[in-house]
Amino acid sequence: PDRTAEIGEPFAVRELRLGADRVPRTGSGRRQETVSADGHGHYVTARPTGDAHHLALDATLRAAAPHQRDRRAGLGPGDPRLELALIVEPDDWRRAERTTQVGSAVILVVDASGSMGARGRMVASKGAVLSLLLDSYVRRDQVALVAFRGAGAEVLVPPTASVELAERQLRRMPVGGRTPLSSGLVAADGLAAALRRTNPGQRQIIIVVTDGRANVGLDGGVSRGAQDEALAVAARLAGNGCTWLVVDTEHPTGRRTRTAAGLAAALGARRLSVEELRADELADLARTARRDSTTVETPTPLARS
């Protein structure tokens, strides 16, 4: 029978920042350092440009300085440009490149099947999810919550800035039934795809909280091939342009199946235990878990465990 688990004690989560990338973005937040698309932010470098907007004055003048003798020699008497201290041509233009902090969309995908109720795993998992929600609030991220159990997956909270709404749904989330892992992955990918269409510059982090086991296929039926199907789905979704993270809920003192590790490998993601999410246990993810992306389409997987 279905039941509702309590939420474990929340804890401070080590930074889940994304590495800086070369894709210009706008927006506000504290999750990711990115190239500013609107001329605001911290000036870090200058690059050649054919556009006179957002010029870096210092770099433009330095580019023009070596050419002054030749440029003046090519001007006729009375040319007003001879009165200028420095003659600047479009070839000298340098655009100021600035960086700023923006938020991301964090999609939490939670295994709510019956096996999660054993040995208090759902209590600990809900505590981890709440901790991630609170971290997203601080970082000004959008959040979404997906649960998979029984025959399929359900979007409990569509992308929203309201962490309070997500927390309420997390508290009410029932536990029970079989494990349709593939459906959970596909549902999360659908949310991420919709977000990319509405906000192409935004980056998404999909965090899957599970032990990695599956026994229900995409068709909603119990299947011996559900595990292989889930890995195949994961491998296909690894190239969807998102950053994936697997939080392994397998009990640390139980028999280790490493199914979550297999899922993480298929997704090109890092696998972390619930305990390793804690700020006092985990090495800095900003340096060790993220790889910079170069385009929106290129996935930014977490380093493999």
SULDA-V864667 format. One record per pair of residues at least 6 apart in sequence whose C-alpha atoms are under 6 Angstrom apart, sorted by the first residue. I is the first residue (numbers start at 1). J is the second residue. D is the distance in whole Angstrom. If there is no record, write none. Layout:
BEGIN
i j d
I J D
I J D
END
This chain:
BEGIN
i j d
2 175 5
2 176 5
3 174 5
3 175 5
4 174 4
4 175 6
5 123 6
6 123 5
7 123 5
7 126 5
7 127 5
8 123 5
8 124 5
8 127 4
9 127 5
10 127 5
10 131 5
11 131 6
12 278 6
12 279 6
13 277 6
13 278 5
13 279 5
14 279 4
16 285 6
17 31 5
17 32 5
17 286 5
18 32 5
19 290 6
19 292 5
20 33 5
20 34 5
21 34 6
21 292 6
21 293 5
21 294 6
22 294 6
24 35 5
24 36 5
24 37 5
25 36 5
25 37 5
25 201 5
26 37 6
27 102 6
28 102 5
28 103 6
29 101 6
29 102 4
29 103 4
29 139 6
29 140 5
30 101 5
30 102 5
30 103 6
30 139 4
31 102 6
31 103 5
31 139 5
32 101 5
32 102 5
33 100 6
33 101 5
34 99 5
34 100 6
35 98 6
35 99 4
36 98 5
36 99 5
36 100 6
41 98 5
41 99 5
41 100 5
42 98 5
42 99 5
43 97 6
43 98 4
44 98 6
45 97 5
46 94 6
46 95 5
46 96 5
46 97 5
47 94 5
47 95 5
48 93 6
48 94 4
49 93 6
49 94 6
49 95 6
54 95 6
54 96 6
55 94 6
55 95 4
55 96 5
56 94 6
56 95 5
56 96 4
60 92 5
60 93 5
60 94 5
63 92 5
64 88 6
64 92 5
103 140 6
103 141 5
104 141 5
104 203 5
104 204 6
105 141 5
105 142 5
105 143 6
105 204 5
106 143 5
106 204 6
106 205 5
106 206 6
107 143 6
107 144 5
107 145 6
107 206 5
108 145 5
108 207 5
109 146 5
109 147 6
109 208 5
110 147 5
110 209 5
111 148 5
111 210 5
112 148 6
112 149 5
112 175 5
113 149 5
113 175 6
113 176 5
113 177 5
113 178 5
113 179 5
114 175 6
114 176 4
114 177 5
116 122 5
142 159 6
142 160 5
142 161 5
143 159 5
143 160 5
144 157 5
144 158 5
144 159 4
145 156 5
145 157 5
146 154 6
146 155 4
146 156 6
147 153 6
147 154 5
148 184 5
149 177 6
149 178 6
149 179 5
149 180 6
150 177 4
150 178 5
151 220 4
152 180 6
152 183 6
152 220 6
153 183 5
153 184 5
179 214 5
179 215 5
179 216 6
180 214 6
180 216 4
180 217 6
181 214 5
182 230 5
183 218 6
204 242 5
205 242 6
205 243 5
205 244 6
206 244 5
207 244 6
207 245 5
207 246 6
208 246 5
209 247 5
210 248 6
210 249 5
211 248 5
211 249 5
211 250 5
211 260 5
212 259 5
212 260 4
214 226 6
214 227 5
215 222 6
215 223 6
215 226 5
216 222 4
216 223 5
216 226 5
217 226 5
234 266 6
234 267 5
235 266 5
235 267 5
238 267 5
239 299 6
241 297 5
241 298 5
241 299 4
242 299 5
243 300 5
243 301 5
244 269 5
244 301 6
245 269 5
245 270 5
246 264 6
246 271 5
247 271 6
247 272 5
247 273 5
248 260 6
248 272 6
248 273 5
264 270 6
264 271 6
268 301 5
269 301 5
269 302 5
269 303 6
269 304 5
270 302 5
270 303 5
270 304 4
270 305 5
271 305 6
276 282 5
289 302 5
289 303 5
290 302 5
291 300 6
293 300 5
END
